[in-house]
Amino acid sequence: MKIEILGVGCPKCRQLTANAELAAKELNICAEISKITDIGKITEYDVIMTPALVIDGKVVSSGRVLSKDEIKKIIAV
């Protein structure tokens, strides 16, 4: 599973990254988690607001910080 956090490194982006890492760890899911901070790459995803969460190439959330439990529900499918 590939999880990407889109954002320029603001506190909300860092929190979303931490929540995604915890969610993957608690579910025992092997996930490659990366941060995308390049504005050009972020716009390729058609994201208007950051932070955004991308799972396996699909934007599942943008403009808000999902909680660890919300992320767990998304990636457990």
N, CA, C and O atoms as a printed pandas DataFrame, in Angstrom:
     atom_number atom_name residue_name chain_id  residue_number  x_coord  y_coord  z_coord
0              1         N          MET        A               1    0.853   -1.175    0.000
1              2        CA          MET        A               1    0.000    0.000    0.000
2              3         C          MET        A               1    0.893    1.230    0.000
3              4         O          MET        A               1    1.897    1.288    0.710
4              5         N          LYS        A               2    0.512    2.206   -0.805
5              6        CA          LYS        A               2    1.262    3.447   -0.881
6              7         C          LYS        A               2    0.375    4.580   -0.355
7              8         O          LYS        A               2   -0.716    4.828   -0.868
8              9         N          ILE        A               3    0.872    5.255    0.676
9             10        CA          ILE        A               3    0.141    6.371    1.275
10            11         C          ILE        A               3    0.974    7.625    1.068
11            12         O          ILE        A               3    2.158    7.662    1.402
12            13         N          GLU        A               4    0.342    8.649    0.513
13            14        CA          GLU        A               4    1.035    9.923    0.296
14            15         C          GLU        A               4    0.294   11.029    1.033
15            16         O          GLU        A               4   -0.936   11.085    1.035
16            17         N          ILE        A               5    1.066   11.898    1.652
17            18        CA          ILE        A               5    0.527   13.083    2.308
18            19         C          ILE        A               5    0.926   14.273    1.447
19            20         O          ILE        A               5    2.112   14.518    1.228
20            21         N          LEU        A               6   -0.060   15.007    0.963
21            22        CA          LEU        A               6    0.215   16.175    0.138
22            23         C          LEU        A               6    0.107   17.425    0.986
23            24         O          LEU        A               6   -0.912   17.662    1.634
24            25         N          GLY        A               7    1.163   18.222    0.980
25            26        CA          GLY        A               7    1.164   19.467    1.735
26            27         C          GLY        A               7    2.560   20.044    1.796
27            28         O          GLY        A               7    3.547   19.364    1.515
28            29         N          VAL        A               8    2.628   21.301    2.167
29            30        CA          VAL        A               8    3.914   21.997    2.150
30            31         C          VAL        A               8    4.689   21.886    3.460
31            32         O          VAL        A               8    5.752   22.492    3.596
32            33         N          GLY        A               9    4.186   21.136    4.408
33            34        CA          GLY        A               9    4.919   20.927    5.653
34            35         C          GLY        A               9    4.379   21.692    6.842
35            36         O          GLY        A               9    5.079   21.856    7.841
36            37         N          CYS        A              10    3.149   22.161    6.752
37            38        CA          CYS        A              10    2.528   22.891    7.851
38            39         C          CYS        A              10    2.222   21.931    9.006
39            40         O          CYS        A              10    2.310   20.716    8.834
40            41         N          PRO        A              11    1.869   22.456   10.165
41            42        CA          PRO        A              11    1.535   21.583   11.298
42            43         C          PRO        A              11    0.418   20.580   10.993
43            44         O          PRO        A              11    0.465   19.445   11.468
44            45         N          LYS        A              12   -0.580   20.983   10.211
45            46        CA          LYS        A              12   -1.670   20.069    9.869
46            47         C          LYS        A              12   -1.154   18.911    9.006
47            48         O          LYS        A              12   -1.588   17.770    9.162
48            49         N          CYS        A              13   -0.224   19.219    8.097
49            50        CA          CYS        A              13    0.355   18.178    7.245
50            51         C          CYS        A              13    1.154   17.190    8.093
51            52         O          CYS        A              13    1.087   15.981    7.873
52            53         N          ARG        A              14    1.893   17.698    9.043
53            54        CA          ARG        A              14    2.689   16.830    9.916
54            55         C          ARG        A              14    1.782   15.960   10.784
55            56         O          ARG        A              14    2.098   14.797   11.037
56            57         N          GLN        A              15    0.662   16.512   11.238
57            58        CA          GLN        A              15   -0.276   15.729   12.051
58            59         C          GLN        A              15   -0.922   14.630   11.228
59            60         O          GLN        A              15   -1.085   13.508   11.708
60            61         N          LEU        A              16   -1.293   14.943    9.985
61            62        CA          LEU        A              16   -1.889   13.932    9.116
62            63         C          LEU        A              16   -0.894   12.806    8.851
63            64         O          LEU        A              16   -1.276   11.636    8.813
64            65         N          THR        A              17    0.364   13.150    8.668
65            66        CA          THR        A              17    1.405   12.140    8.461
66            67         C          THR        A              17    1.513   11.237    9.682
67            68         O          THR        A              17    1.558   10.013    9.553
68            69         N          ALA        A              18    1.555   11.835   10.856
69            70        CA          ALA        A              18    1.659   11.062   12.097
70            71         C          ALA        A              18    0.449   10.145   12.265
71            72         O          ALA        A              18    0.595    8.989   12.663
72            73         N          ASN        A              19   -0.738   10.653   11.964
73            74        CA          ASN        A              19   -1.957    9.846   12.085
74            75         C          ASN        A              19   -1.942    8.671   11.104
75            76         O          ASN        A              19   -2.357    7.565   11.452
76            77         N          ALA        A              20   -1.469    8.908    9.887
77            78        CA          ALA        A              20   -1.399    7.839    8.892
78            79         C          ALA        A              20   -0.400    6.770    9.323
79            80         O          ALA        A              20   -0.660    5.577    9.173
80            81         N          GLU        A              21    0.732    7.192    9.854
81            82        CA          GLU        A              21    1.740    6.237   10.329
82            83         C          GLU        A              21    1.185    5.377   11.463
83            84         O          GLU        A              21    1.381    4.162   11.483
84            85         N          LEU        A              22    0.490    6.017   12.406
85            86        CA          LEU        A              22   -0.107    5.267   13.517
86            87         C          LEU        A              22   -1.177    4.295   13.034
87            88         O          LEU        A              22   -1.243    3.157   13.500
88            89         N          ALA        A              23   -2.012    4.741   12.106
89            90        CA          ALA        A              23   -3.082    3.890   11.590
90            91         C          ALA        A              23   -2.507    2.644   10.926
91            92         O          ALA        A              23   -2.978    1.534   11.174
92            93         N          ALA        A              24   -1.495    2.822   10.089
93            94        CA          ALA        A              24   -0.876    1.683    9.407
94            95         C          ALA        A              24   -0.224    0.741   10.415
95            96         O          ALA        A              24   -0.318   -0.480   10.293
96            97         N          LYS        A              25    0.433    1.324   11.408
97            98        CA          LYS        A              25    1.112    0.511   12.425
98            99         C          LYS        A              25    0.108   -0.299   13.233
99           100         O          LYS        A              25    0.320   -1.488   13.470
100          101         N          GLU        A              26   -0.981    0.331   13.656
101          102        CA          GLU        A              26   -1.974   -0.355   14.477
102          103         C          GLU        A              26   -2.696   -1.459   13.709
103          104         O          GLU        A              26   -3.127   -2.451   14.297
104          105         N          LEU        A              27   -2.826   -1.283   12.385
105          106        CA          LEU        A              27   -3.479   -2.303   11.568
106          107         C          LEU        A              27   -2.480   -3.346   11.056
107          108         O          LEU        A              27   -2.855   -4.293   10.365
108          109         N          ASN        A              28   -1.214   -3.160   11.404
109          110        CA          ASN        A              28   -0.157   -4.077   10.945
110          111         C          ASN        A              28   -0.100   -4.143    9.428
111          112         O          ASN        A              28    0.100   -5.213    8.853
112          113         N          ILE        A              29   -0.276   -2.999    8.781
113          114        CA          ILE        A              29   -0.249   -2.927    7.329
114          115         C          ILE        A              29    1.109   -2.404    6.894
115          116         O          ILE        A              29    1.584   -1.383    7.392
116          117         N          CYS        A              30    1.721   -3.107    5.970
117          118        CA          CYS        A              30    2.989   -2.656    5.415
118          119         C          CYS        A              30    2.657   -1.560    4.399
119          120         O          CYS        A              30    2.093   -1.836    3.340
120          121         N          ALA        A              31    3.006   -0.342    4.726
121          122        CA          ALA        A              31    2.678    0.781    3.861
122          123         C          ALA        A              31    3.904    1.645    3.632
123          124         O          ALA        A              31    4.694    1.897    4.542
124          125         N          GLU        A              32    4.042    2.088    2.404
125          126        CA          GLU        A              32    5.074    3.058    2.058
126          127         C          GLU        A              32    4.426    4.433    2.224
127          128         O          GLU        A              32    3.525    4.803    1.472
128          129         N          ILE        A              33    4.897    5.179    3.217
129          130        CA          ILE        A              33    4.311    6.491    3.497
130          131         C          ILE        A              33    5.311    7.557    3.072
131          132         O          ILE        A              33    6.467    7.550    3.494
132          133         N          SER        A              34    4.843    8.477    2.227
133          134        CA          SER        A              34    5.722    9.543    1.760
134          135         C          SER        A              34    4.992   10.879    1.815
135          136         O          SER        A              34    3.764   10.952    1.779
136          137         N          LYS        A              35    5.803   11.932    1.903
137          138        CA          LYS        A              35    5.262   13.290    1.932
138          139         C          LYS        A              35    5.580   13.952    0.604
139          140         O          LYS        A              35    6.724   13.917    0.150
140          141         N          ILE        A              36    4.587   14.551   -0.018
141          142        CA          ILE        A              36    4.766   15.283   -1.260
142          143         C          ILE        A              36    4.619   16.761   -0.931
143          144         O          ILE        A              36    3.538   17.219   -0.561
144          145         N          THR        A              37    5.710   17.504   -1.067
145          146        CA          THR        A              37    5.686   18.926   -0.720
146          147         C          THR        A              37    5.807   19.832   -1.948
147          148         O          THR        A              37    5.613   21.043   -1.846
148          149         N          ASP        A              38    6.123   19.258   -3.090
149          150        CA          ASP        A              38    6.283   20.033   -4.317
150          151         C          ASP        A              38    4.910   20.459   -4.840
151          152         O          ASP        A              38    4.058   19.618   -5.126
152          153         N          ILE        A              39    4.706   21.761   -4.960
153          154        CA          ILE        A              39    3.405   22.296   -5.385
154          155         C          ILE        A              39    3.003   21.745   -6.753
155          156         O          ILE        A              39    1.832   21.439   -6.975
156          157         N          GLY        A              40    3.952   21.619   -7.658
157          158        CA          GLY        A              40    3.656   21.081   -8.984
158          159         C          GLY        A              40    3.095   19.677   -8.917
159          160         O          GLY        A              40    2.137   19.353   -9.619
160          161         N          LYS        A              41    3.687   18.837   -8.073
161          162        CA          LYS        A              41    3.197   17.459   -7.937
162          163         C          LYS        A              41    1.848   17.419   -7.236
163          164         O          LYS        A              41    0.995   16.592   -7.559
164          165         N          ILE        A              42    1.659   18.326   -6.266
165          166        CA          ILE        A              42    0.378   18.376   -5.554
166          167         C          ILE        A              42   -0.749   18.739   -6.521
167          168         O          ILE        A              42   -1.829   18.150   -6.468
168          169         N          THR        A              43   -0.500   19.703   -7.397
169          170        CA          THR        A              43   -1.549   20.114   -8.341
170          171         C          THR        A              43   -1.864   19.029   -9.365
171          172         O          THR        A              43   -2.950   19.029   -9.944
172          173         N          GLU        A              44   -0.931   18.104   -9.598
173          174        CA          GLU        A              44   -1.212   16.988  -10.502
174          175         C          GLU        A              44   -2.349   16.111   -9.975
175          176         O          GLU        A              44   -3.007   15.412  -10.745
176          177         N          TYR        A              45   -2.574   16.152   -8.667
177          178        CA          TYR        A              45   -3.655   15.377   -8.061
178          179         C          TYR        A              45   -4.978   16.154   -8.037
179          180         O          TYR        A              45   -5.977   15.657   -7.517
180          181         N          ASP        A              46   -4.989   17.363   -8.596
181          182        CA          ASP        A              46   -6.176   18.233   -8.594
182          183         C          ASP        A              46   -6.657   18.534   -7.184
183          184         O          ASP        A              46   -7.859   18.626   -6.932
184          185         N          VAL        A              47   -5.712   18.686   -6.271
185          186        CA          VAL        A              47   -6.036   19.028   -4.887
186          187         C          VAL        A              47   -5.997   20.539   -4.745
187          188         O          VAL        A              47   -5.011   21.181   -5.109
188          189         N          ILE        A              48   -7.079   21.104   -4.212
189          190        CA          ILE        A              48   -7.147   22.547   -4.021
190          191         C          ILE        A              48   -6.692   22.927   -2.619
191          192         O          ILE        A              48   -6.029   23.948   -2.437
192          193         N          MET        A              49   -7.045   22.114   -1.632
193          194        CA          MET        A              49   -6.673   22.418   -0.248
194          195         C          MET        A              49   -5.832   21.287    0.323
195          196         O          MET        A              49   -6.090   20.108    0.080
196          197         N          THR        A              50   -4.827   21.677    1.085
197          198        CA          THR        A              50   -4.006   20.693    1.780
198          199         C          THR        A              50   -4.279   20.818    3.272
199          200         O          THR        A              50   -4.776   21.854    3.713
200          201         N          PRO        A              51   -3.977   19.819    4.041
201          202        CA          PRO        A              51   -3.329   18.577    3.645
202          203         C          PRO        A              51   -4.297   17.652    2.920
203          204         O          PRO        A              51   -5.515   17.737    3.075
204          205         N          ALA        A              52   -3.712   16.771    2.130
205          206        CA          ALA        A              52   -4.517   15.779    1.429
206          207         C          ALA        A              52   -3.903   14.408    1.666
207          208         O          ALA        A              52   -2.692   14.272    1.846
208          209         N          LEU        A              53   -4.758   13.403    1.663
209          210        CA          LEU        A              53   -4.329   12.033    1.860
210          211         C          LEU        A              53   -4.623   11.252    0.584
211          212         O          LEU        A              53   -5.752   11.228    0.094
212          213         N          VAL        A              54   -3.578   10.616    0.058
213          214        CA          VAL        A              54   -3.691    9.832   -1.174
214          215         C          VAL        A              54   -3.331    8.394   -0.842
215          216         O          VAL        A              54   -2.280    8.133   -0.258
216          217         N          ILE        A              55   -4.189    7.474   -1.208
217          218        CA          ILE        A              55   -3.923    6.060   -0.974
218          219         C          ILE        A              55   -3.951    5.338   -2.317
219          220         O          ILE        A              55   -4.953    5.340   -3.032
220          221         N          ASP        A              56   -2.819    4.723   -2.631
221          222        CA          ASP        A              56   -2.656    4.005   -3.897
222          223         C          ASP        A              56   -3.090    4.850   -5.088
223          224         O          ASP        A              56   -3.779    4.368   -5.987
224          225         N          GLY        A              57   -2.678    6.119   -5.085
225          226        CA          GLY        A              57   -2.924    7.012   -6.209
226          227         C          GLY        A              57   -4.267    7.710   -6.223
227          228         O          GLY        A              57   -4.536    8.506   -7.123
228          229         N          LYS        A              58   -5.124    7.428   -5.239
229          230        CA          LYS        A              58   -6.456    8.029   -5.199
230          231         C          LYS        A              58   -6.564    8.992   -4.014
231          232         O          LYS        A              58   -6.269    8.623   -2.877
232          233         N          VAL        A              59   -6.984   10.215   -4.288
233          234        CA          VAL        A              59   -7.187   11.201   -3.221
234          235         C          VAL        A              59   -8.417   10.791   -2.431
235          236         O          VAL        A              59   -9.514   10.692   -2.981
236          237         N          VAL        A              60   -8.229   10.551   -1.129
237          238        CA          VAL        A              60   -9.356   10.134   -0.290
238          239         C          VAL        A              60   -9.806   11.238    0.653
239          240         O          VAL        A              60  -10.883   11.159    1.244
240          241         N          SER        A              61   -8.977   12.269    0.791
241          242        CA          SER        A              61   -9.342   13.387    1.662
242          243         C          SER        A              61   -8.477   14.583    1.317
243          244         O          SER        A              61   -7.300   14.435    0.987
244          245         N          SER        A              62   -9.068   15.779    1.396
245          246        CA          SER        A              62   -8.273   16.995    1.240
246          247         C          SER        A              62   -8.891   18.115    2.066
247          248         O          SER        A              62  -10.106   18.189    2.251
248          249         N          GLY        A              63   -8.018   18.975    2.552
249          250        CA          GLY        A              63   -8.478   20.143    3.291
250          251         C          GLY        A              63   -8.734   19.921    4.768
251          252         O          GLY        A              63   -9.181   20.832    5.465
252          253         N          ARG        A              64   -8.454   18.712    5.256
253          254        CA          ARG        A              64   -8.655   18.467    6.687
254          255         C          ARG        A              64   -7.720   17.367    7.174
255          256         O          ARG        A              64   -7.192   16.571    6.398
256          257         N          VAL        A              65   -7.543   17.357    8.469
257          258        CA          VAL        A              65   -6.692   16.348    9.104
258          259         C          VAL        A              65   -7.585   15.201    9.577
259          260         O          VAL        A              65   -8.361   15.347   10.521
260          261         N          LEU        A              66   -7.458   14.070    8.908
261          262        CA          LEU        A              66   -8.217   12.899    9.340
262          263         C          LEU        A              66   -7.594   12.344   10.614
263          264         O          LEU        A              66   -6.375   12.378   10.787
264          265         N          SER        A              67   -8.425   11.842   11.486
265          266        CA          SER        A              67   -7.922   11.214   12.705
266          267         C          SER        A              67   -7.340    9.852   12.359
267          268         O          SER        A              67   -7.577    9.316   11.277
268          269         N          LYS        A              68   -6.586    9.310   13.284
269          270        CA          LYS        A              68   -6.016    7.974   13.112
270          271         C          LYS        A              68   -7.130    6.963   12.835
271          272         O          LYS        A              68   -6.994    6.119   11.950
272          273         N          ASP        A              69   -8.225    7.044   13.584
273          274        CA          ASP        A              69   -9.323    6.094   13.418
274          275         C          ASP        A              69  -10.020    6.247   12.068
275          276         O          ASP        A              69  -10.431    5.253   11.470
276          277         N          GLU        A              70  -10.157    7.474   11.586
277          278        CA          GLU        A              70  -10.754    7.683   10.268
278          279         C          GLU        A              70   -9.880    7.058    9.178
279          280         O          GLU        A              70  -10.383    6.445    8.236
280          281         N          ILE        A              71   -8.582    7.222    9.324
281          282        CA          ILE        A              71   -7.657    6.644    8.348
282          283         C          ILE        A              71   -7.700    5.121    8.410
283          284         O          ILE        A              71   -7.645    4.450    7.380
284          285         N          LYS        A              72   -7.797    4.587    9.606
285          286        CA          LYS        A              72   -7.874    3.137    9.759
286          287         C          LYS        A              72   -9.088    2.577    9.023
287          288         O          LYS        A              72   -8.990    1.527    8.388
288          289         N          LYS        A              73  -10.226    3.258    9.099
289          290        CA          LYS        A              73  -11.432    2.807    8.402
290          291         C          LYS        A              73  -11.223    2.793    6.899
291          292         O          LYS        A              73  -11.723    1.905    6.208
292          293         N          ILE        A              74  -10.491    3.766    6.391
293          294        CA          ILE        A              74  -10.258    3.861    4.942
294          295         C          ILE        A              74   -9.302    2.783    4.476
295          296         O          ILE        A              74   -9.556    2.136    3.460
296          297         N          ILE        A              75   -8.207    2.574    5.192
297          298        CA          ILE        A              75   -7.186    1.634    4.704
298          299         C          ILE        A              75   -7.484    0.180    5.065
299          300         O          ILE        A              75   -6.849   -0.727    4.527
300          301         N          ALA        A              76   -8.426   -0.054    5.955
301          302        CA          ALA        A              76   -8.746   -1.424    6.351
302          303         C          ALA        A              76   -9.623   -2.138    5.333
303          304         O          ALA        A              76   -9.847   -3.343    5.445
304          305         N          VAL        A              77  -10.113   -1.416    4.354
305          306        CA          VAL        A              77  -11.023   -2.000    3.348
306          307         C          VAL        A              77  -10.296   -2.978    2.473
307          308         O          VAL        A              77  -10.897   -3.567    1.574
